[in-house]
């Protein structure tokens, strides 16, 4: 695990974590990243992280999970962390995928606590995964198109698109982990790879966790 500074905040924070299999437990990771956002000492102070990420989920499916939470639950968090979209990229359409994420953000904004902050996070690098899936026959993909959607969505998240819409209505835009997890070709670096070119090991998850902590603290 990465070294994390223990907080002495008198107002402990609550965060809900939305995502896909790169955020929840999957492959060589047995626990979701929500379990490691806060140290044991911070948890004893009242800091709390809840996971709603589900492996294989699309943006729309995570949106549905959020919408199905009770009003009180939605308003109980100080931060809403969203890192989802990989399952929309394969053979996707950039404009459609960006619109889906904007719709999700809009729904969160309409129902969260007014003071809560949305952390919108870029997808992790996985360029070779599109070819891997195609070769395996699991989910045939157009690698070039799929990677372009990945690029366009991450740019939209970071407010960097010039010819496509950018995502609005967020408080923090997070790409801390993207370069750190990538090799020189834009793939998930083998040192962080569970072996399937898309799911990061715990060392890779720790980098994502540190990016979240950098924002919260």
BAMAR-971157 format. One record per residue (C-alpha): residue in one letter; x, y, z; residue number from 1. Coordinates in steps of 0.02 Angstrom, whole numbers, always signed. Layout:
BEGIN
@residu: a | east: X | north: Y | up: Z | num: NUM
...
***
This chain:
BEGIN
@residu: x | east: +0 | north: +0 | up: +0 | num: 1
@residu: x | east: +52 | north: +181 | up: -27 | num: 2
@residu: x | east: +99 | north: +285 | up: +124 | num: 3
@residu: x | east: -53 | north: +386 | up: +174 | num: 4
@residu: x | east: -61 | north: +533 | up: +293 | num: 5
@residu: x | east: -181 | north: +507 | up: +437 | num: 6
@residu: x | east: -306 | north: +649 | up: +449 | num: 7
@residu: x | east: -354 | north: +742 | up: +606 | num: 8
@residu: x | east: -506 | north: +821 | up: +523 | num: 9
@residu: x | east: -644 | north: +858 | up: +648 | num: 10
@residu: x | east: -772 | north: +834 | up: +510 | num: 11
@residu: x | east: -743 | north: +658 | up: +442 | num: 12
@residu: x | east: -791 | north: +634 | up: +260 | num: 13
@residu: x | east: -907 | north: +508 | up: +177 | num: 14
@residu: x | east: -880 | north: +455 | up: -4 | num: 15
@residu: x | east: -975 | north: +341 | up: -122 | num: 16
@residu: x | east: -874 | north: +252 | up: -257 | num: 17
@residu: x | east: -954 | north: +218 | up: -427 | num: 18
@residu: x | east: -870 | north: +118 | up: -563 | num: 19
@residu: x | east: -840 | north: -48 | up: -649 | num: 20
@residu: x | east: -726 | north: -199 | up: -624 | num: 21
@residu: x | east: -572 | north: -87 | up: -612 | num: 22
@residu: x | east: -648 | north: -7 | up: -457 | num: 23
@residu: x | east: -730 | north: -153 | up: -369 | num: 24
@residu: x | east: -648 | north: -321 | up: -330 | num: 25
@residu: x | east: -594 | north: -413 | up: -487 | num: 26
@residu: x | east: -459 | north: -529 | up: -555 | num: 27
@residu: x | east: -308 | north: -524 | up: -437 | num: 28
@residu: x | east: -389 | north: -399 | up: -317 | num: 29
@residu: x | east: -506 | north: -472 | up: -187 | num: 30
@residu: x | east: -574 | north: -307 | up: -120 | num: 31
@residu: x | east: -645 | north: -148 | up: -196 | num: 32
@residu: x | east: -543 | north: +12 | up: -185 | num: 33
@residu: x | east: -674 | north: +83 | up: -66 | num: 34
@residu: x | east: -602 | north: -29 | up: +70 | num: 35
@residu: x | east: -435 | north: +62 | up: +61 | num: 36
@residu: x | east: -484 | north: +245 | up: +37 | num: 37
@residu: x | east: -466 | north: +278 | up: +223 | num: 38
@residu: x | east: -344 | north: +210 | up: +350 | num: 39
@residu: x | east: -405 | north: +114 | up: +501 | num: 40
@residu: x | east: -372 | north: +266 | up: +609 | num: 41
@residu: x | east: -477 | north: +374 | up: +494 | num: 42
@residu: x | east: -617 | north: +247 | up: +494 | num: 43
@residu: x | east: -615 | north: +252 | up: +683 | num: 44
@residu: x | east: -637 | north: +441 | up: +670 | num: 45
@residu: x | east: -794 | north: +416 | up: +564 | num: 46
@residu: x | east: -727 | north: +423 | up: +386 | num: 47
@residu: x | east: -828 | north: +308 | up: +274 | num: 48
@residu: x | east: -821 | north: +244 | up: +95 | num: 49
@residu: x | east: -961 | north: +147 | up: +11 | num: 50
@residu: x | east: -945 | north: +46 | up: -149 | num: 51
@residu: x | east: -1080 | north: +40 | up: -284 | num: 52
@residu: x | east: -959 | north: -12 | up: -423 | num: 53
@residu: x | east: -1004 | north: -174 | up: -513 | num: 54
@residu: x | east: -894 | north: -273 | up: -631 | num: 55
@residu: x | east: -952 | north: -261 | up: -811 | num: 56
@residu: x | east: -1065 | north: -113 | up: -780 | num: 57
@residu: x | east: -1090 | north: +22 | up: -910 | num: 58
@residu: x | east: -1113 | north: +206 | up: -872 | num: 59
@residu: x | east: -1301 | north: +182 | up: -887 | num: 60
@residu: x | east: -1303 | north: +36 | up: -765 | num: 61
@residu: x | east: -1207 | north: +134 | up: -634 | num: 62
@residu: x | east: -1326 | north: +280 | up: -664 | num: 63
@residu: x | east: -1471 | north: +163 | up: -628 | num: 64
@residu: x | east: -1390 | north: +104 | up: -465 | num: 65
@residu: x | east: -1371 | north: +285 | up: -410 | num: 66
@residu: x | east: -1551 | north: +327 | up: -457 | num: 67
@residu: x | east: -1614 | north: +178 | up: -357 | num: 68
@residu: x | east: -1533 | north: +238 | up: -196 | num: 69
@residu: x | east: -1648 | north: +321 | up: -72 | num: 70
@residu: x | east: -1650 | north: +510 | up: -66 | num: 71
@residu: x | east: -1575 | north: +508 | up: +109 | num: 72
@residu: x | east: -1434 | north: +394 | up: +52 | num: 73
@residu: x | east: -1392 | north: +506 | up: -96 | num: 74
@residu: x | east: -1383 | north: +657 | up: +18 | num: 75
@residu: x | east: -1275 | north: +571 | up: +149 | num: 76
@residu: x | east: -1108 | north: +585 | up: +56 | num: 77
@residu: x | east: -981 | north: +726 | up: +50 | num: 78
@residu: x | east: -901 | north: +659 | up: -110 | num: 79
@residu: x | east: -968 | north: +560 | up: -257 | num: 80
@residu: x | east: -826 | north: +476 | up: -352 | num: 81
@residu: x | east: -864 | north: +416 | up: -529 | num: 82
@residu: x | east: -741 | north: +316 | up: -634 | num: 83
@residu: x | east: -839 | north: +221 | up: -765 | num: 84
@residu: x | east: -847 | north: +204 | up: -954 | num: 85
@residu: x | east: -731 | north: +63 | up: -1005 | num: 86
@residu: x | east: -878 | north: -51 | up: -1043 | num: 87
@residu: x | east: -951 | north: +83 | up: -1157 | num: 88
@residu: x | east: -792 | north: +106 | up: -1260 | num: 89
@residu: x | east: -786 | north: -59 | up: -1355 | num: 90
@residu: x | east: -855 | north: -19 | up: -1529 | num: 91
@residu: x | east: -938 | north: +133 | up: -1453 | num: 92
@residu: x | east: -980 | north: +304 | up: -1520 | num: 93
@residu: x | east: -891 | north: +448 | up: -1434 | num: 94
@residu: x | east: -1037 | north: +570 | up: -1436 | num: 95
@residu: x | east: -1158 | north: +440 | up: -1369 | num: 96
@residu: x | east: -1040 | north: +386 | up: -1230 | num: 97
@residu: x | east: -1001 | north: +565 | up: -1178 | num: 98
@residu: x | east: -1188 | north: +602 | up: -1174 | num: 99
@residu: x | east: -1218 | north: +451 | up: -1062 | num: 100
@residu: x | east: -1088 | north: +509 | up: -937 | num: 101
@residu: x | east: -1159 | north: +686 | up: -940 | num: 102
@residu: x | east: -1331 | north: +615 | up: -903 | num: 103
@residu: x | east: -1261 | north: +520 | up: -754 | num: 104
@residu: x | east: -1176 | north: +676 | up: -687 | num: 105
@residu: x | east: -1336 | north: +775 | up: -711 | num: 106
@residu: x | east: -1435 | north: +647 | up: -611 | num: 107
@residu: x | east: -1309 | north: +652 | up: -470 | num: 108
@residu: x | east: -1312 | north: +841 | up: -466 | num: 109
@residu: x | east: -1501 | north: +842 | up: -459 | num: 110
@residu: x | east: -1511 | north: +726 | up: -309 | num: 111
@residu: x | east: -1352 | north: +740 | up: -204 | num: 112
@residu: x | east: -1326 | north: +850 | up: -52 | num: 113
@residu: x | east: -1303 | north: +1028 | up: -112 | num: 114
@residu: x | east: -1131 | north: +1039 | up: -30 | num: 115
@residu: x | east: -1069 | north: +870 | up: -93 | num: 116
@residu: x | east: -928 | north: +869 | up: -221 | num: 117
@residu: x | east: -922 | north: +762 | up: -378 | num: 118
@residu: x | east: -753 | north: +687 | up: -421 | num: 119
@residu: x | east: -754 | north: +633 | up: -604 | num: 120
@residu: x | east: -609 | north: +518 | up: -641 | num: 121
@residu: x | east: -529 | north: +462 | up: -804 | num: 122
@residu: x | east: -529 | north: +280 | up: -855 | num: 123
@residu: x | east: -367 | north: +186 | up: -832 | num: 124
@residu: x | east: -257 | north: +144 | up: -984 | num: 125
@residu: x | east: -299 | north: -19 | up: -1072 | num: 126
@residu: x | east: -258 | north: +6 | up: -1257 | num: 127
@residu: x | east: -207 | north: -174 | up: -1293 | num: 128
@residu: x | east: -364 | north: -241 | up: -1213 | num: 129
@residu: x | east: -468 | north: -203 | up: -1367 | num: 130
@residu: x | east: -354 | north: -312 | up: -1474 | num: 131
@residu: x | east: -345 | north: -446 | up: -1339 | num: 132
@residu: x | east: -533 | north: -461 | up: -1332 | num: 133
@residu: x | east: -544 | north: -469 | up: -1521 | num: 134
@residu: x | east: -412 | north: -608 | up: -1531 | num: 135
@residu: x | east: -494 | north: -708 | up: -1393 | num: 136
@residu: x | east: -666 | north: -701 | up: -1471 | num: 137
@residu: x | east: -744 | north: -646 | up: -1307 | num: 138
@residu: x | east: -804 | north: -478 | up: -1370 | num: 139
@residu: x | east: -751 | north: -433 | up: -1548 | num: 140
@residu: x | east: -692 | north: -254 | up: -1556 | num: 141
@residu: x | east: -624 | north: -124 | up: -1675 | num: 142
@residu: x | east: -465 | north: -80 | up: -1579 | num: 143
@residu: x | east: -439 | north: +90 | up: -1662 | num: 144
@residu: x | east: -619 | north: +145 | up: -1639 | num: 145
@residu: x | east: -627 | north: +82 | up: -1460 | num: 146
@residu: x | east: -467 | north: +171 | up: -1412 | num: 147
@residu: x | east: -530 | north: +331 | up: -1493 | num: 148
@residu: x | east: -687 | north: +325 | up: -1387 | num: 149
@residu: x | east: -577 | north: +297 | up: -1233 | num: 150
@residu: x | east: -472 | north: +449 | up: -1282 | num: 151
@residu: x | east: -622 | north: +559 | up: -1318 | num: 152
@residu: x | east: -710 | north: +514 | up: -1156 | num: 153
@residu: x | east: -555 | north: +546 | up: -1051 | num: 154
@residu: x | east: -533 | north: +714 | up: -1137 | num: 155
@residu: x | east: -716 | north: +756 | up: -1102 | num: 156
@residu: x | east: -689 | north: +713 | up: -920 | num: 157
@residu: x | east: -538 | north: +829 | up: -912 | num: 158
@residu: x | east: -625 | north: +969 | up: -1010 | num: 159
@residu: x | east: -500 | north: +953 | up: -1153 | num: 160
@residu: x | east: -607 | north: +913 | up: -1305 | num: 161
@residu: x | east: -611 | north: +1043 | up: -1442 | num: 162
@residu: x | east: -733 | north: +964 | up: -1566 | num: 163
@residu: x | east: -837 | north: +857 | up: -1447 | num: 164
@residu: x | east: -933 | north: +905 | up: -1290 | num: 165
@residu: x | east: -846 | north: +908 | up: -1122 | num: 166
@residu: x | east: -926 | north: +849 | up: -961 | num: 167
@residu: x | east: -994 | north: +992 | up: -856 | num: 168
@residu: x | east: -1059 | north: +1001 | up: -680 | num: 169
@residu: x | east: -915 | north: +921 | up: -586 | num: 170
@residu: x | east: -807 | north: +990 | up: -446 | num: 171
@residu: x | east: -647 | north: +891 | up: -472 | num: 172
@residu: x | east: -574 | north: +813 | up: -630 | num: 173
@residu: x | east: -452 | north: +673 | up: -592 | num: 174
@residu: x | east: -319 | north: +599 | up: -707 | num: 175
@residu: x | east: -188 | north: +567 | up: -573 | num: 176
@residu: x | east: -175 | north: +381 | up: -611 | num: 177
@residu: x | east: -182 | north: +380 | up: -801 | num: 178
@residu: x | east: +0 | north: +414 | up: -843 | num: 179
@residu: x | east: +63 | north: +325 | up: -688 | num: 180
@residu: x | east: -25 | north: +163 | up: -738 | num: 181
@residu: x | east: +21 | north: +168 | up: -923 | num: 182
@residu: x | east: +168 | north: +98 | up: -1018 | num: 183
@residu: x | east: +246 | north: +195 | up: -1163 | num: 184
@residu: x | east: +114 | north: +129 | up: -1284 | num: 185
@residu: x | east: -40 | north: +175 | up: -1183 | num: 186
@residu: x | east: -70 | north: +0 | up: -1117 | num: 187
@residu: x | east: -90 | north: -46 | up: -935 | num: 188
@residu: x | east: +89 | north: -63 | up: -875 | num: 189
@residu: x | east: +133 | north: -248 | up: -845 | num: 190
@residu: x | east: +193 | north: -208 | up: -669 | num: 191
@residu: x | east: +14 | north: -158 | up: -626 | num: 192
@residu: x | east: -76 | north: -286 | up: -734 | num: 193
@residu: x | east: -170 | north: -435 | up: -665 | num: 194
@residu: x | east: -130 | north: -520 | up: -831 | num: 195
@residu: x | east: -282 | north: -476 | up: -936 | num: 196
@residu: x | east: -227 | north: -302 | up: -995 | num: 197
@residu: x | east: -368 | north: -211 | up: -906 | num: 198
@residu: x | east: -378 | north: -254 | up: -721 | num: 199
@residu: x | east: -248 | north: -177 | up: -609 | num: 200
@residu: x | east: -167 | north: -265 | up: -462 | num: 201
@residu: x | east: -169 | north: -193 | up: -287 | num: 202
@residu: x | east: -15 | north: -87 | up: -323 | num: 203
@residu: x | east: -111 | north: -10 | up: -468 | num: 204
@residu: x | east: -266 | north: +12 | up: -361 | num: 205
@residu: x | east: -160 | north: +102 | up: -232 | num: 206
@residu: x | east: -117 | north: +234 | up: -362 | num: 207
@residu: x | east: -302 | north: +264 | up: -397 | num: 208
@residu: x | east: -333 | north: +272 | up: -210 | num: 209
@residu: x | east: -196 | north: +400 | up: -185 | num: 210
@residu: x | east: -272 | north: +509 | up: -321 | num: 211
@residu: x | east: -438 | north: +508 | up: -227 | num: 212
@residu: x | east: -354 | north: +550 | up: -63 | num: 213
@residu: x | east: -261 | north: +694 | up: -143 | num: 214
@residu: x | east: -431 | north: +772 | up: -180 | num: 215
@residu: x | east: -517 | north: +731 | up: -15 | num: 216
@residu: x | east: -374 | north: +793 | up: +92 | num: 217
***
